[in-house]
């Protein structure tokens, strides 16, 4: 049974509050209407398109990030619980890939994972002391990598072990473990030296 316009718009508003990153195409399929109808509904309700919704969420989340600036982050931050969990997305564009194969360069995926491991750190600054990352499947041009970082150990008050897992369409593409040092403001020019080495496996 199809919903009336008023009921559909109310349902759309509620659905997007819970699922802000859904595309118009997916919304059209969910509600059994055309993409154009969804766009008209969004316009009537004053709901921005997905790209702007994602940007708004990222800007709000970054108000809670203490360890790096938004422009230093690789990807788009979509979830954050400091000292527990964080998530990001990264859509692969030509600048991220090898020209001939269109496969994403390994250092791009490493940078996404590393930024997420640093972002989850509850400190004014953080550095990766050691990293081990396994690439499980190639990522190609146009793919969107969804990465999740989870704090799995707190061996010392100023140390964290963070597991980061990346997937494309639910298929795992990399997994890594990052050992992160949390720095106090007065340590930026002392203990920080020599901690930035990352070892890839």
Backbone as a ProteinNet text record, in pm:
[ID]
protein_1_A
[PRIMARY]
XXXXXXXXXXXXXXXXXXXXXXXXXXXXXXXXXXXXXXXXXXXXXXXXXXXXXXXXXXXXXXXXXXXXXXXXXXXXXXXXXXXXXXXXXXXXXXXXXXXXXXXXXXXXXXXXXXXXXXXXXXXXXXXXXXXXXXXXXXXXXXXXXXXXXXXXXXXXXXXXXXXXXXXXXXXXXXXXXXXXXXXXXXXXXXXXXXXXXXXXX
[TERTIARY]
84.7	0	88.6	66	147.1	99.4	194.8	163.3	113.2	31.5	-6.6	116.4	108.2	222.6	265	168.1	198.9	263.6	209.1	263.9	403	421.7	552.9	658.4	622.2	718.8	754.4	657.2	685.4	777.2	749.4	831.8	972.6	982.6	1112.8	1197	1134.6	1205.2	1258.2	1174.1	1214.5	1325.1	1312	1410.3	1547.5	1551.3	1679.2	1742.6	1663.1	1721.9	1805.4	1759.4	1830.1	1935.7	1915.6	2005.3	2042.8	2125.4	2152.4	2233.9	2296.3	2386.3	2323.7	2192.9	2124.4	2107.9	2133.5	2119.8	1973.3	1946.5	1810.2	1762.1	1853.7	1815.6	1771.1	1845.9	1809	1678.7	1657.6	1532.5	1413.8	1433.9	1326.5	1286.8	1387.2	1358.2	1289.1	1334.8	1277.1	1130.1	1096.9	959.3	873.5	933.7	856.6	808	890.4	854.8	974.8	958.5	1067.8	1170.6	1290.8	1395.4	1350.3	1281.4	1232.6	1135.3	1050.1	956.2	1031.2	1135.5	1216.7	1280	1330.5	1394.4	1293.6	1174.1	1068.6	1030.9	1021.7	990.3	1099.4	1224.3	1334.8	1330.3	1304.4	1298	1185	1070.5	955.8	983.6	1063.2	1094.6	1220.2	1289	1411.8	1527.9	1527	1633.9	1739	1863.8	1967.4	1999	2070.2	2110.2	2214.7	2240.9	2325.1	2462.9	2524.4	2658.8	2662.4	2561.3	2557	2523.6	2442.9	2412.6	2538.1	2615.5	2740.3	2836.3	2848.1	2938.7	2895.7	2765.8	2715.8	2746.4	2729	2759.3	2908.3	2992.5	3137.4	3180.2	3124.4	3159.7	3119.5	3003.6	2958.4	3048.6	3083.4	3168.2	3306.8	3359.2	3494.5	3506.1	3394.4	3399.7	3449.1	3438.7	3481.8	3620.1	3676	3809	3913.6	4003.8	4104.9	4244.6	4268.3	4405	4450.1	4359	4399.1	4290.9	4328.9	4235.7	4159.1	4043.8	3959.5	4032	4110.8	4180.1	4292.6	4331.8	4435.4	4377.9	4246.8	4181	4166.8	4190.3	4175.8	4042.4	3952.6	3818.7	3718.7	3599.4	3492.2	3454.5	3464.3	3429.7	3278.1	3228.8	3083.7	3036.2	3128.4	3090.3	3210.8	3184.3	3294.7	3247.4	3314.3	3305.2	3449.2	3495.2	3635.1	3674.8	3791.8	3850.7	3773.2	3683	3608.2	3603.3	3545	3514.7	3503	3540.6	3521.9	3504.4	3442	3420.1	3435	3480	3494.4	3464.1	3442.2	3428.1	3528	3571	3660.3	3623.5	3580.2	3548.7	3673.4	3711	3835.7	3818.6	3901.2	3900.8	4030.9	4043.5	4165.4	4295	4293.6	4416.1	4463.7	4375.4	4410.3	4463.9	4460.5	4485.1	4609.7	4656.2	4754.3	4683.2	4747.5	4681.2	4636.9	4721.6	4690.4	4588.8	4607.5	4520.3	4395	4396.9	4287	4265.7	4368	4364.1	4415.6	4350.1	4390.6	4530.6	4610.9	4744.9	4735.8	4825.8	4822.1	4834.9	4917.2	4938	4812.5	4721.7	4595.7	4508.4	4497.5	4417.9	4483.5	4617.9	4689.3	4659.4	4658.3	4633.4	4492.7	4394.1	4257.8	4253.3	4314.9	4313.7	4389.8	4505.4	4587.8	4517	4454.2	4381.9	4270.1	4203.6	4093.7	4146.3	4260	4320.2	4363.5	4409.7	4449	4326	4222.9	4103.2	4033	4038.1	3967.6	4042.5	4165.2	4248.2	4199.1	4184.3	4136.7	4252.5	4317.7	4434.6	4450.9	4524.7	4548.8	4626.2	4705.7	4779.6	4807.8	4826.9	4857.6	4946.2	5030.8	5121	5114.7	5127.1	5134.3	5275.9	5288.8	5419.1	5453.6	5353.8	5375.4	5243.4	5250.5	5129.5	5156.4	5062.5	5066.4	4935.1	4944.5	4822.9	4830.9	4723.2	4712.4	4609.7	4648.1	4556.7	4495.1	4364.5	4295.7	4239.1	4207.2	4148.6	4173.1	4187.9	4211.2	4089.3	4117.2	4013.7	4032.8	3926.4	3940.1	3868.2	3896.2	3838.2	3685.8	3630.6	3486.1	3436.7	3518.8	3479	3471.5	3383	3378.6	3420.9	3530.7	3584.4	3522.9	3460	3403.7	3497.9	3554.7	3652.5	3598.6	3628.4	3586.4	3708.1	3730.7	3839.8	3781.7	3841.2	3796.3	3915.9	3906.2	4011.4	3998.8	4102	4094.8	4180.6	4277	4360.5	4400.6	4417.4	4470.5	4584.5	4700	4808.2	4866.3	4860.9	4905.7	4810.2	4810.2	4722.5	4745.6	4869.4	4900.7	4928.4	4875.6	4891.6	4756.7	4735.5	4615.9	4653.8	4583.1	4593.5	4459.7	4464.6	4342.7	4338.8	4230.8	4210.5	4125.9	4170.7	4096.7	4066.6	3941	3898.1	3828.7	3863.9	3804.3	3729.8	3619.5	3538.5	3479.8	3452.4	3381.7	3258.7	3142.2	3018.9	3007.9	3062	3056.8	3169	3250.8	3362.4	3489.5	3556	3677.7	3787.8	3853.4	3963.1	4094	4087.8	4210.2	4176.3	4276	4264.8	4400.1	4399.1	4525.1	4517.6	4633.9	4645.5	4744.1	4700.7	4780.7	4807.9	4934.9	4973.8	4999.7	4918	4912.8	4960.2	5042.9	5087.1	5003.1	4948.6	4873.4	4968.7	4966.2	5058.6	4984.5	5045.2	4997.5	5058.3	4998.6	5044.4	5192.1	5239.2	5378.9	5476.5	5424.7	5511.6	5533.4	5471.9	5475.2	5615.9	5709.1	5845.1	5944.7	5896.4	5987.1	5969.6	5878.7	5857.6	5815.2	5761	5711	5820.6	5945.4	6052.6	6078.2	6083.3	6116.3	5999.8	5877.7	5763.9	5685.1	5723.1	5638.5	5665.3	5741.1	5773.2	5658.9	5617.3	5510.4	5567.1	5547.9	5600.8	5485.3	5490.7	5384.1	5427.3	5328.6	5358.7	5315.4
-119.3	0	124.8	213.1	332.8	437.5	510.1	615.3	739.8	817.7	947.9	1038.2	1147.9	1238.3	1288.5	1325.9	1378.3	1270.8	1149.8	1040.4	1001.9	1000.7	965.1	1067.5	1194.8	1298	1291.5	1262.1	1246.4	1126.4	1018	897.4	922.5	998.3	1031.5	1111.5	1207.5	1290.4	1205.8	1117	1029.8	933.9	879.7	783.3	848.1	971.9	1038.8	1085.3	1104	1134.4	1017	895.6	774.5	730.4	766.4	720	837.7	930.2	1052.4	1032	915.3	895.5	814.2	804.2	727.3	813	754.5	827.2	840.6	933.7	949.9	822.4	754.2	630.7	523.9	511.2	413.1	452.1	581.3	628.4	599.1	619.8	592.8	445.7	358.7	215.1	180.7	241.3	212.7	252.5	368.2	418.6	383.1	317.6	274	387.3	492.1	606.2	638.4	738.8	775.4	862.2	868.1	954	1099.7	1139	1276.7	1309.2	1212.5	1234.3	1255.8	1176.4	1192.7	1330.9	1376.1	1507.8	1619.3	1603.1	1701.2	1700.5	1580.4	1569.9	1636.5	1610	1670.5	1822.3	1872.7	2017.6	2078.4	2011	2061.4	2061.9	1964.7	1952.9	2030.6	2087.8	2160.8	2071	1946.8	1851	1857.1	1883.2	1892.3	1756.5	1758.1	1632.8	1562.4	1435.4	1352.9	1414.4	1467.1	1523.4	1630.8	1716.4	1822.6	1767.8	1662.8	1601.9	1539.4	1471.7	1410.6	1518.2	1627	1735.5	1796.1	1813.5	1871.6	1781.1	1649.8	1555	1558.5	1559.6	1561.5	1687.1	1801.9	1926.8	1922.5	1865.5	1855.7	1761.5	1648.2	1551.7	1608.7	1687	1738.5	1839	1888	1974.9	1898.1	1764.1	1680.6	1619.4	1631.2	1575.6	1669.7	1616.6	1700.5	1682.4	1575.3	1537.4	1581.3	1626	1674.6	1765.4	1846.9	1940.1	1871.2	1927.7	1865.7	1854.5	1956.8	1953.5	1850.7	1799.4	1696.2	1555.3	1545.1	1414.7	1362.5	1233.3	1170.4	1097	1138.6	1081.6	1173.9	1121	1196.3	1126.7	1197.7	1141.4	1128.4	1007.8	986.1	939.1	903.1	862.3	879.4	916.8	935.2	921	832.7	824.9	824	936.9	947.7	834.8	779.7	671.7	540.9	531.2	407.1	366.2	451.3	408.8	530.6	513.3	616.9	549.6	620.4	565.1	675.4	636.6	732.6	665.4	747.7	698.3	772.2	705.1	766.2	712.8	802.1	762.8	780.6	674.4	672.2	747.3	848.9	930.2	905.2	957.4	931.5	968.8	1073	1114.2	1009.7	919	815.2	687.7	677.1	548.7	550.1	428.7	412.5	436.5	508	550.3	432.6	331.7	221.7	123.6	84.8	-19.3	36	165.8	231.9	172.1	105.3	51.1	157.2	167.9	266.5	235.2	336.9	320.6	281.9	194.8	146.9	257.1	359.2	464.3	548.3	549	622.5	553.8	421.6	346.7	351.9	346.3	358.8	494.3	599.3	733.4	745.5	684.3	685.6	616.4	498.8	421.9	494.3	550.1	618.2	742	819.7	938.9	902.1	791.1	747.5	703.6	633.5	590.1	709.1	815.6	936.5	1013.1	1020.3	1098	1045.1	915	855.4	879	929.9	949	1066.7	1047.9	1155.2	1239	1316.1	1393.2	1514.1	1617.6	1734	1699.1	1593.2	1545	1397	1328.5	1185.6	1150.9	1050.5	1004.3	852.7	804.7	660.9	613.3	525.8	471.6	350.8	272.3	152.5	115	65.3	23.6	-102.5	-193	-313.1	-317.7	-326.1	-324.7	-433.2	-505.5	-608.8	-564.3	-565.6	-533	-663.1	-672.9	-799.4	-811	-698.9	-700.5	-565.1	-560.7	-432.3	-341.1	-212.4	-109	-30.9	-9.7	51.6	185.9	256.1	387.5	382.8	475.6	483.2	411.5	321.9	253.1	352	324	399.4	306.4	342.1	261	308.4	216.3	245.2	186.3	271.8	227.9	250.9	156.9	166	143.5	234.6	222.6	192.3	95.1	56.2	51	119.9	111.4	-24.2	-107.5	-244.2	-264.5	-175.4	-186.4	-47.3	-36.1	85.9	43.5	5.3	-51.9	45.2	175.4	280	397.9	489.9	606.8	685.9	685	761.4	672.8	552.6	461.1	399.4	382.3	314.9	219	106.3	14.4	20.9	55.2	78.6	-17.1	-92.2	-177.9	-101.1	-99.2	-31.4	-132.2	-139.1	-231.1	-152	-183.3	-115.8	-213.5	-167.5	-253.2	-170.6	-238	-178.5	-263.5	-205.5	-281.2	-401.4	-389.8	-499.7	-600.7	-589.4	-682.3	-623.5	-694.7	-642.3	-616.9	-501.3	-469.1	-443.6	-408.7	-399.8	-412.1	-451.2	-452	-412.1	-335.7	-288.5	-266.7	-268.1	-239.1	-123.8	-19.5	101.1	120.8	138.9	169	319	385.5	531.6	587.9	691.9	764.4	890.3	911.1	1032.1	1133.7	1256	1358.8	1471.1	1519.2	1640.5	1759.9	1876.6	1995.2	2022.7	2002.7	2032.9	1932	1822.9	1719.3	1735.3	1832.9	1841.7	1849.3	1905.4	1918.6	1827	1740.8	1652.2	1508.9	1440	1297.2	1267.7	1370.5	1347.5	1303.8	1348.1	1315.6	1165.1	1110.9	969.8	875.5	929.5	839.3	820.9	886.7	886.2	775.2	674.1	567.9	468.7	438.9	341	225.6	104.1	-14.5	-89.7	-105.7	-178.3	-320.8	-408.2	-549.8	-587.6
0	0	0	-95.6	-107.8	-9.1	45.6	140.9	68.9	136.8	83.5	81.7	8.3	-0.7	137.3	218.7	352.1	439.5	434.8	515.8	466.9	334.2	278.4	320.2	315.3	351.9	500	582.5	725.9	748.7	675.6	688.2	634.9	525.1	467.2	566.2	630	727	843	892.3	1003.5	960.1	838.8	788.8	773.9	723.1	702	832.7	935.5	1065.8	1115.7	1086.5	1129	1028.3	900.5	793.1	702.7	750.4	673.4	546.5	528.9	415.6	302.1	299.8	195.8	70.7	-46.4	-172.9	-212.2	-304.2	-355.1	-423.8	-492.3	-561.2	-461.3	-352.3	-249.8	-181.1	-159.9	-99.8	-191.2	-320.8	-416.3	-412.6	-405.1	-397.2	-265.6	-157.1	-24.9	-18.5	-75.6	-66.5	-187.7	-287.2	-403	-490.8	-502.9	-587.3	-676.3	-762.5	-851.9	-779	-837.2	-781.9	-784.6	-891.4	-901.5	-788.7	-753.5	-642.6	-511.8	-489.6	-368.3	-365.9	-479.2	-484	-457.8	-509.9	-482.6	-335.1	-278	-134.8	-50.8	-86	-10.6	-18.2	-139.1	-157.8	-74.8	-73.7	2.4	152.5	197.3	340.1	380	280.3	309.1	347.4	296.7	327.5	216.6	248	144.4	82.5	-30.5	-93.9	-8.5	-41.9	43.4	66	-38.2	-24.3	84	85.3	185.4	323.8	329.8	460.2	520.5	436.2	483.2	532.8	457	496.6	630.5	648.4	773.6	892.5	873.8	981.8	1014.1	910.1	931.7	1007	969.2	1036.9	1183.5	1210.8	1350.3	1430.5	1370.7	1440.1	1467.6	1373	1389.9	1503.5	1552.1	1669.3	1791.8	1786.6	1898.9	1879.8	1759.9	1733.8	1791.5	1871.8	1936.8	1879.6	1805	1769.6	1630.5	1545	1413.3	1357.5	1258	1196.3	1083.8	1050.2	947.9	814.8	778.8	649.8	646.8	762.1	768.5	758.8	766.8	767.5	625.3	606.7	475.5	472.9	382.3	377.7	444.6	468.9	534.3	663.4	773.3	903.5	914.8	945.4	951.8	1088.7	1177.3	1313.1	1403.7	1529.8	1623.8	1767.7	1840.9	1986.3	2036	2086.5	2127.3	2220.9	2194.9	2273.8	2263.6	2166.7	2146.8	1999.8	1915.9	1779.4	1688.4	1561.3	1460.1	1325	1231.7	1097.6	994	875.3	766.3	633.4	532.5	395.7	307.2	202	103.8	-33.7	-122.1	-259.3	-345.2	-414.7	-491.1	-622.9	-643	-764.2	-841.2	-964.2	-1042.3	-970.9	-888.6	-819.6	-718.7	-677.8	-580.1	-644.1	-776.3	-841.6	-930.7	-963.8	-1070.6	-1203.6	-1292.8	-1415.1	-1502.6	-1515.7	-1607.7	-1551.1	-1426.3	-1369.5	-1303.8	-1269.9	-1197.2	-1057.8	-1006.3	-870.6	-773.4	-658.8	-558.1	-506.2	-489.1	-434.1	-286.6	-244.4	-106.9	-3.7	-34.4	65.7	87.3	-10.6	6.2	110.8	100.3	197.9	335.7	337.1	464.1	528	447.2	500	557.1	490.5	544.3	680	687.3	812.1	922.6	888.8	988.1	1043.2	955	999	1095.8	1068.9	1155.2	1291.7	1291.8	1418.3	1503.1	1438.4	1510.7	1558.5	1475.1	1509.5	1633.6	1655.8	1769.6	1900.8	1891.9	2011.1	2094.9	2226.6	2314.2	2368.5	2280.5	2321.7	2229.9	2275.7	2189.8	2063.1	2070.5	1953.3	1972.1	1861.3	1866.4	1748.1	1768.8	1663.8	1652.7	1530.6	1508.2	1539.1	1638.3	1675.3	1589.1	1555.8	1474.4	1408.6	1285.4	1214.8	1134.4	1137.6	1053.9	977.3	845.8	764.5	658	640.9	538	434.9	307.6	198.6	148.5	156.1	130.5	-10.3	-72.6	-207.2	-271.6	-404.6	-470.5	-461.9	-450.8	-452.5	-581.3	-656.5	-788.4	-795.6	-902.8	-927.4	-913.5	-837.3	-817.4	-693.9	-636.8	-513.1	-396.9	-303	-177.6	-65	-0.3	109.2	240.3	310.9	442.7	547.1	629.4	729.2	869.9	958.4	1098.7	1187.1	1279.9	1376.7	1514	1582.9	1716.5	1810.3	1923.5	2025.3	2093.8	2080.7	2133.8	2258.1	2280.4	2400.9	2448.4	2580.6	2642.7	2735.4	2679.9	2760.9	2863	2833.5	2925.4	2910.6	3006.6	2993.3	2864.9	2814.7	2694.1	2572.8	2572.2	2459.1	2423.5	2294	2246.6	2134.7	2129.7	2016.7	1944.3	1816.5	1739.1	1620.3	1607.9	1491	1390.2	1264.3	1157.9	1048.1	1009.2	903.5	793.7	668.4	554.3	465.7	407.2	320.7	206.8	96.8	-16.8	-42.8	-28.4	-47.7	43.5	163.9	259.9	246.7	141.2	120.8	182	274.4	336.5	233.1	244.5	153	227	354.3	434	581.7	658.3	804.2	860.5	967.3	1023.1	1172.9	1235.1	1378.3	1394.2	1461.9	1480.9	1629.9	1662.3	1800.7	1808	1887	1886.4	2020.1	2012.9	2132	2147.4	2266.6	2297.3	2360.1	2309.8	2357.2	2428.9	2536.7	2601.6	2528.7	2545.4	2472.8	2496.4	2619.3	2650.8	2590.9	2534.7	2477.5	2327.6	2265.4	2120	2062.4	2136.7	2083.5	2152.9	2243.4	2314.8	2274.6	2343	2319.6	2177.3	2107.7	1972.7	1877.1	1900.4	1806.5	1804.5	1684.1	1669.6	1680.8	1697	1713.1	1584.7	1477.6	1360.1	1262.1	1301.3	1205.9	1197.1	1075.9	1054.4	974.6	1023.3	956.3	893	762.3	693.8	670.1	677.2	655.6	516.4
[MASK]
+++++++++++++++++++++++++++++++++++++++++++++++++++++++++++++++++++++++++++++++++++++++++++++++++++++++++++++++++++++++++++++++++++++++++++++++++++++++++++++++++++++++++++++++++++++++++++++++++++++++++

